[in-house]
């Protein structure tokens, strides 16, 4: 009986140790995650409009994701995810995370610098000497020269890099969750801004494929959860559920992967650029705000289901249906469904992304001529 009492006490203590957060703490943690998820989508989407405008004005034709690329992406992501899982099972995760920490340190500093550069430049006094630099790295000779790097910057950018490097060193040595989130937010904003889907069909294929990918790797195996917990890199946003008790020193974290932010985010950003195109005739970014609200509802539903079943949930299981069905329903009601599916960021590519669509180019040229007149 004494042995049984000891076992019962041990089980009770272990079950008590697992519950490290109160309902208030969970509400604070998941509310903070939702807020942090919305920030890069909102600002990244509007930054993508500016980036897209700059591309059109410069005549740049970026590489766009074709239907085949979108269909293959979940398979490639699955291979990468399973490869990481095998690595963590075979090798010591300390050595792997050491390499990943250095890699993401460099990427994080550059991502932060890209975002903070306008802010830091605005704070620098006019007396600060501005020295321009031009970094060029070409491949090949004469007519076969291919430009790999063509980057212009000035002495103010060095100051921005120094500020971001300080944050990077903090993350490098402390691995504090706030530093992790700063880098994660920077990655997410840059991802939504710079990763463009060319049209709605490609976006639906990509989101549909990743919907299956997320459900399979979370519910079908322990691969996704294992990698997410073992991977010490700013590829996720975290917030301590025991924040109310322990403050910034909390240790029991709720997490949200950056993929659950960036993937729906680039689709929402595409809808904002469609709104901007329609903005010549209409006012308001209807499709952007519709999909933005749909994302919020999907994320809240994910957290509610996870809290109810007390099991990790594939966020895209809820986000993808919401983010696709809401704007498509609005397009049907408003009679914009054909225009929505015909819209392309860069109408020079056909369905295979290889040849120029002369008809769409001619139509856009006529429209631009009328606007100019």
Secondary structure, 3 states (H helix, E strand, C coil): CHHHHHHHHHHHHHHHHHCCCCHHHHHHHHHHHHHHHHHHHHHHHHHHHHHHHHHHHHCCCCCCCCHHHHHHHHHHHHHHHHHHHHHHHHCCHHHHHHHHHHHHHHHHHHHHHHHHHHHHHHHCCCCCCCCEEEEEEEECCHHHCEEEEEEEEEHHHHHHHHHHHHHHHHHHHHCCHHHHHHHHHHHHHHHHHHCCCCCHHHHHHHHHHHHHHHHHHHHHCCHHHHHHHHCCCCCEEEEECCHHHHHHHCCCEEEEECHHHHHHHHHHHHHHHHHHHHCCCCCCCHHHHHHHHHHHHHHHHHHHHHHHHCCCCCCHHHHHHHHHHHHHHHHHHHCCHHHHHHCCCCCCCCCCCCCCCHHHHHHHHHHHHHHHC
